[in-house]
Amino acid sequence: MQYRRFVTSAICFWLVISGALESTLGNMEGTAAPSEKPIRWSQSLCAGEQEYVHKRKQVVLESLTDLGINSTATDSVPHIALLGSGGGQRAAVALLGSLYQMRQDALLDTLLYLGGVSGSTWSMSCLYSDPQWSANMDRAVSRLSGPGVELEEALAWLDERSQEEHFSLSDIWGVMTSAGIMKQMDLRRLSDEASRNATNPYPIYGAIERRCFFNGPIEGKWFEVSPHEAGFTDLGVFIETSLLGSRIDRGELLEKKPEMDMVKLQGVLGCALADEETMKEYLPPWLNVPGDIDSGAEELLRVFIAIDKLITLTRCTIEDPAALSDLDKLQKILRDNVNGNKSVLLESKSSENRTSLELLRAVETWSQSLEDGAVKTHVSLLTKHIIPIILKWEWGTTRNFLYQYQDFTVPACLYSEEKFHLIDGGLMINVNYPSFLGDKRDIDLIIAPEYSAGNMFETLTLARDYAAKVKKPFPEIDDRILEEREWPNDCYVFEGKGTELTIIYMPLFNRQNCKDAAELKAKMEEFSTFQRPFDQQKMEFLLETAKTNMKNNKETLLREINKAALRRQNKRNASAAAHR
């Protein structure tokens, strides 16, 4: 087993040695802090979010007035959120297209909130690097076709992170998606946005805590991060975002540590590969049969799939033809080795070591073919930092602010561990519905452009089931509509009754842009979640598809925004009457 793990480490090690690495080692030392009580228990908004939302409502009010929608005061402004789904680069690019068109149609400033999960958080993190992004959508879109990030800059960042205590595979994923897909290394901290004006919708990022997701109560699963607070949505327990990662024990702040930057946060929020069951979907079909291979060989192959995808991302940060050729050779060697060992892998458990040896020999042969130079010079440095986290297979590691916290409501999966692991929220629900259900943000209308792969409407039904478990209102989903999942319409309205919110659901690929279910399936395969970064033609196609979906449904959006304004006005009137 140890030998097999070494093989896995050796393979994954090579994914980051495709270029020179500047020696920028430097520990980020924590600063001592006096004992404080940093944990807030509440199902209400924190003061910082309340203040931002209050200011943002003035922007929304002016937008509604310009659209001819009656809303007489900020306390009658409807609470509208746009929630971008997950879906890797497909979601990241399409969300930009949706927001761009909303700006063109003068609808963007009707949004009070912008929520994201998985791939949509990639574009959100890049958007908010510009304090005026909602007025500069052209700049945001043009960045996708920009020059990108130099490999040396990306690897220097990675090397610096490797000195930190909680370095994990999320750091590798974050730098690859930032540099390779979003073409930006955003080194600011999310809490930097806490003092901004309300030019943009208030952002909420969604994740899950890995241990609680698999073995904890429903209340301990969903984790949200905003410029002001980070914490468990349904437990109602939060800390200031700037303290996420600091040392907190028994509810007291013992040592303040530097907040993670947006590159790292992007890796934490947007990597479904942290879940082994998700990776299993990308195994060769002949191996994706339960019981056909032993668990050790299956694990090795799952790791191979993750490495293969990461190598693909690595390529887009490289321009040197020789380095690209070396990566091509490694990728082909690994794929040929795995495919060539089909019979061996399916034979018996005794084949595990044999397969590992062959794979190791293949990697060693490749490494020996490299020319002397910067790559070989930094082998020992990279080995020291990368192999340990491959052995542990850790993702999203950070300090647990609920460690040893004396409160009976803290689940055992959180109370007893000094660290927790934040991973892609899309593994649970591929839209950040949990952060926007219930009274806390009191949402009237959710606009939900759907960029997910898999079964259409699944995010809706999962959110409905989640809402039932946590006893929060959710609109009815007519089961007859679910029969259209293979070839959906471009827009559905699920109207809320009473305290339920309304949802406008907008599938990216639909009956308006695909002639039948077969074409829709082909489009999803063409723009699959795990593949090398899209070329300019693919990005432009996705942007235009998302823009067209919004443009075609402008009247529906206006109608439902107007209904939301009337609903909010009725709430205001009812509240005023109750206090007379």
N, C-alpha and C positions, 0 to 999 in steps of 0.2 A: 504493500500500500504506500509506504514512504517513497519507494522508488518511482511508482506511478505518479505520485504527486510531484516528485522532482521533474519528471518528464513534462507534466503540465506546466510547471513553473518555467522550464527552459523554453517551451514554445511561446508562452505569453510574453516572456522576457524580450523576445526578438521583435515584438510588435513596436517597441518604442526606440529601437536602436538604428533607425533608418536615417539618421543625420547627426550633425555635430551638436554637442551639448555644452553650453557655456557653464563654467564652474561658478555658480552663484549661490553657494551654500550659505545658509544663514538661519539660525534658529529664531523663531518668533517667540520670545519669552513672554510669559504672562506677567501681569502686574498685580501685585497684592492689593486686596481691597478689604475695607473693614466689613465686619459681619453685617449683612443686610437681609431683609425679608423680600426677596425678589419675585416671589410667586403670587400671582393673582388668580383667585377663584371667582369666576363670574360667568353668567350667560348673557352679559350685556357688553356693548362696545366699550373699549378702553377710551380714555379721554382724548388721546391723540387721533384715533380714527373718527371719533365724534366730531372733533374740530375740523378735520379734513372734509368729511362728508358734508358738514354744514356749509363750508365754503364752496364745495363742488355743486351743491344744490343751486347756488346762485347762477353758476354756469349753465346748469341744466334748465333752470327757469328761463333764462334768456333764449336758449335754443328752442324750447317749446313755444315761446312767444313768437319767434321768427317763423316757426312752422304753422302757426295759427292754431295751436292747441292751447286750450284754456287751462291755465294753472296760475292762481292768483297770488300765491306766496310760497316761500321756500318750504314751509311745512305742509304744503299741498303738492309738492313735486313728487312724481312717482319714483319708486325705487326700482331702477332697471339695471340688470346685469347682463353682460355678454360673457358667456362661458365657452372658451375654446376647448375642444376635446384634445385628447392625445392622438398620436399617429405619426410620431417621429418627424422626419423632415417634411413629409406631406402636410402634417398639421401646422408645422412652423411656418411654412411658406403660405399655405392657404389662409391662415389666420391674418397674415399681413394683407392678403387680397380682400378679405371680408372687411377689415377695418378701413382699408383704403377706400372702398366703395361707399362705406357709411360716411366717411368724410366728404366724398364727392356729392352725396345725396343730403348733406347737412343733418345727418342722424347721429354722428359720433358723439356729439356733446349732449345727447339725451341719456348717455350711459353714466350711471353713478359708480358702477363697479366694472372691473374686468377680472375675470377669474380664469385660471389655467391649471392644467395638469399635464404631465409628461411632455410631449413634443411642443405643445402650445406654450409651455413655460420658456422654451428656448427663445422664441421670438419675443415673448413678453420681457424677458430679462434684457434683451438687446434694445427693444423699444424704449424702455424706461431709462436707458443710459442717456437719452436726450430728454431734458426736463420739459421740452415743448413738442414732444413727438406727435401729439394729436393734431398739431398744426403743420407738421413736417413729414407727412406720410410719403411724399416723393423721396425724401432722403432715406427713410427707413427701407423702402423697397429697393432703391438703387444699391444699397449696401450689399444685397445678396449677390450682385454680379461684380462686386468690387475685387480688389487684388488679393484679399485674404491676409493671413497671418504667416509670418516667416516661421519655419520649423524651429529655428534656434530660439525664438521668443517663446514658443509653446513649450519646448523642452526645458528651457530655463525656469519657467513657471512650475513645471512638473517637478523639477529637481528641488525647488524651494519648498514645495508642498511635502515632498518626501521626507523632509527634516521634521515635520510636525508629528505629534504623538498619534493623531488619528488619521493618518494617511490611509486611503483606501482606494479600491478600484473605481469608486465614483470620481475621484480626482482625475484618473486617466480618461474616463468617459467624458467628464466635463471639459477637459482641455481639447479633446478630439472634436467634440460637437461645436464648441465655441470657435476654435480655429478653423476647423474643416468645413463646417456647415454654415454657421452664422457669420463667420469671417470677422470675428471681433473678440478680443480678449478684454473683457469688461472687469476691471479690477476694483471697482467701487463696491461698497457694502449696501445691502438692501436698506438698512436703517438710515442710510444717507438721505433716502427719499422722505423721511418722516417730517423734515422741515420745509418741504417744497410747497409751492402754492398748489391750487386745485385745478391746474390747467388740464390734467389728464384724469381719466377714471381711476378710482382707488384700486390698486392691484392686490389680489389674494391668490397665493400659490398653494396648491394642494399636494400632499404626500401621504404615505402611510408609514407606521412604525412596524418593522418587519416581524419582530417577535410577537407583538400583540395581534398582528394581522393573521398569523397562523395559529396562535394559541391563546388569544386573549378575548375579552368581552368586546362587544360592538363599540362601546364608548371609547375604547382605547386604541382604535384602529386609525381613524382619520386625523391627520396633522395638518395644520394650516400655518402659513407664514405670510406676514404682511410687513410693511415698513415699520410698524410699531410693535407688533407682538408676534410670538410664535407659540404654538401649543396645540393641545388636543381639543378639537372642536366640540365634541359631545361630552367630554368630561368637564369642559369649561375651566381648564387650568392653563395658564399662560405665563410666559416671561417676556421681558422686552427682547425684541429681536437681536439687539446688540449683545445680549447675554447668552445667546444660543451657542453652546460650546464652552462656556465658562464653567468653573468648578463650583457646583452647588450641592451641598450635602445636608440632609435633614431640613431642607427648606431655607438654608442660609447660604448666602454668597460668600465663598471662602477665597476665591481667586478669579479675577476677571481675565479672560483670554481674548485674543483678537477674534472678531467676528469673521466668518468665512466670506470670501468675495463672491461675486456673481458667477465666476467661472466654476468654482467648486459647487455653488448652489445649483447651477444648471445641471451638473453631473448627478447631484443627489436627486433632483426632482424628475429627471428625464431618462432613466435607464431601466427599461423592463428586463434587461438581461440579468438583473440582480435576482430574478426568480427563475429557478431551474425548470419549473413547469412551462414557463413561457419559452425558454430556450429549446425545450423539447419539440416545439412546433417547427423548428428549423433543422431538425435532424433529417438525414436522408430517409426517404420513405421506407426503404427496406430495413431500417433500424428502428422505426417508430412503431414497433409492435410490442406491447407489454409482455414480458416473460421470455422474449426471444434471446436477450443477452443479459449477462449478469450486471449487477448494479455498478461495479467498478468500471467496466468497459463503457457502460452507458454514461457514467459521470465524465469519463475522459472525453467522450464524443461531445457531450454538452459543452464542455470547456472549449473543445476545438471549434464549435460553432461560434461561441462568443469571440474567440481570438480571430477567427476568420472575418467577422464583421468589424472588429476593431482595426485589423490590418487595412481593411477597405477604407475606413475613415482616415487612417494615418496617411494613406496615399495622397489625399487632397491637400496636405500641408507641404508636399514635396514637389520641387520642380526639377531637381537634378536627374537627368535621364538615367545615369548609372544607378542611383539609389532606387529609382522607380523600378528599374529592371531587376535589381536584387529582390525587391519586395514581390514582384511578379513571380520570380522563381520560387521564393519561399511559399507563396500562396499555392502555386501549382503543385509543389512537392507535397505539402500537407494534404491537399485535396486528393491527389493521386494516391498517397499512402493510405488514407482512410478508405477511399473507394476500393483500392486494391486489396484491402484486408477484410472485405465483407465476409467471406467464408470463415476466416479465422475468428472474427468477432462473434459470429453466430455459433461457433462450435461448443465451447465450454469455458468455465471459469479459469481453467488452467492456461487459456490462451492469453490472459490479461498481460502477463509479464512479457510474453513474446511480442505482442502488439506494441507495448510500450517501448521495448528495445528497438524495434524497427522504426518507430516514430522518432525516437531520440537519435538514432543513426542518421536519419534523413535530415534532421535539423543540424546535426554536427557537420554533415557533409556540406550543407548550404553555408554554414558559418565559415568553414575553411576556404570556401571559394571567394570570400570577400577580400577586396584589396586592402593592404595595410593603409592606415590613415585614422581619421577622427573616430570612425565607428569602432574600430578595435581598441583605440585608446581609451574610450569611455566604457568599455564592457564591464570592468570591475566596479565602477561607480554605479552603473545601472543595476548590476546584479545585487549589489548591497541593498538598494532601495526598493526594487520592484519585486524580486522573488518572494520576500516574506509575506507580502499581502496576497500574492497569488496562492501561496500555500494555505493561507487562512480563508481565502475567497470572501473578503469582507467588502461590504458596500455601505456607503452613507453613515460611517461611524462618527458619532459625536457624543459628548457627555450628556448623561441623563439628568435633567434638572429635578426629576422626581425621585432620585435615589435616596432610599431610607426616609422618605417623607412620611411623617406620622399622620396619616389620615386614612380612615377605613375605605374611602372611595377610590384610592389609588390601586389599580389592579396589580396582582402579584407579578405580572410580566414586566411591570415598570418599577416596582418598589425595590426589587432585590438586585438590580443590575446597575453598575456604575456607568455603562454606556448603553445607548440604544442605536438603532440603525434605521435611518430614514431612507425610504426607497420610493420608486415611481408609484404615485397614487393610482395610475391607470390600471395597475394590477388588480385593483379592487373595483373602482368605477372610473371609466375613462373620461369623465367630465367632473369638474369640481362642484357637483351638486351639494355635497354635505355641508360645505361652508356657507351655503346660501339658503338653506331650509330653516324654517322656524321663525321665531320672533326676533332673534338677535339683530339681523340685518333687515328683516321685515320686507322682503322682496315682493314686488307686485308682478314683475314680468322678467322672465329669463329668455334671452335670445341665444339659441344653442346651435351654432353651425357645427355639423357633425363631420369630422374628418377621420373617424376611427375605421380600422379594418375590422373584419369579422362580421358578426351578425348585426344588421341594421336594427335599430331600436333597442339594442341590448343595454346601452347606457341608460335609457329611459326606464326600462323594466328593473334594472339593478338599482337605480335611484329610488324607484317606487318601493321596492322591497326594503331598501335601507330605511327610507322614511317611515315605513310601517314599524320597523324594529325599534327605532328611536322615538316613535310616537310624534311625528311631525307631519303636517298636512302636505299632500301631494295630489296633483290633478289626476283624474281617471284616465287610464290608457285603454282605449277600446281594443279588445283582443282581435277584432276583425282587421284593424289596421296592421297588426303584426304580420298578417298574411302577405303584405306587400313588401316584406323585407328584402326579397331578391331583386326588386325593381321598384324602389320607392318614388313617390312624388318629390318635388324639390322643396316643398314647404308643408308643414303640418302645424296646426294650432291646437294645443291641449289646454282648454280654457278651465281655469280654476273657479271653484265655487266656494262661497263663504271665505274662510281664511286661507284657502289654497291659492298658490301663485299660478300664473299662466306661463306656458312654455311655447315658444316658437321654435320648432325643430326643423333644421335645414340640412339634409344630406348633401354632401359635396357632389357625388355622382348620383344621378337620378334620371327620371323619365324625360327630362328636358334636354339632357346632354348625352344620354345613352339610348340607343334605339331599342334595346331589349336587355334582358337580364344577362345575357352572354357578354354583351359589350361592357356592361357595368363591371362584371367580374374581371374582364380583361383589363379594364382601367385600374382596378384595385391591384392587380398583379403587376402592371406596368409601374405603378407608383407605390410598390410595397414598402413596408415600414423599414426593413433592414436591407439596405443596399448602399452602393457607393453614392456619394453626394450627387444630386441631380445636376445635369448640365443646364446651360442657359435656356435651351428650348423647353425642357421639362418644367423648369421654374416658371417661365412665362406662361406655359399652358395652365399650370396650377393657379397662378395668380389670376389669370383671366377667367378661369372656371369659377373661382370663388367670388370674384367681382360680379360676374354675370348672375350668379345665384342671388346675391344681395340686390342687385339692380332689378331683376325680374320680380322680386317680392317686396319692393319698396312700399307699395300701397298696403300690403298686408302688415308690414312693420308699422306704418303710420297709423293704421286703424287700431292695432293692438296697443300702441303707445298712447293713443288718445283714450282708449278704454282704461288703461292703467292710470292715466291722469284723473279720469272721472272716479275711478275706484278709490284713489288716494283722497280726492276731495270729499267723497262720501265718508271715508274713515274720519277725516278731520271734522266734518260736521257732526258725526255721531259722537265723537269724543267731546266736542264743545257742548253738545246738548246734555251729555251725561254729567258735566261739571256745573251745570246751571243750578 
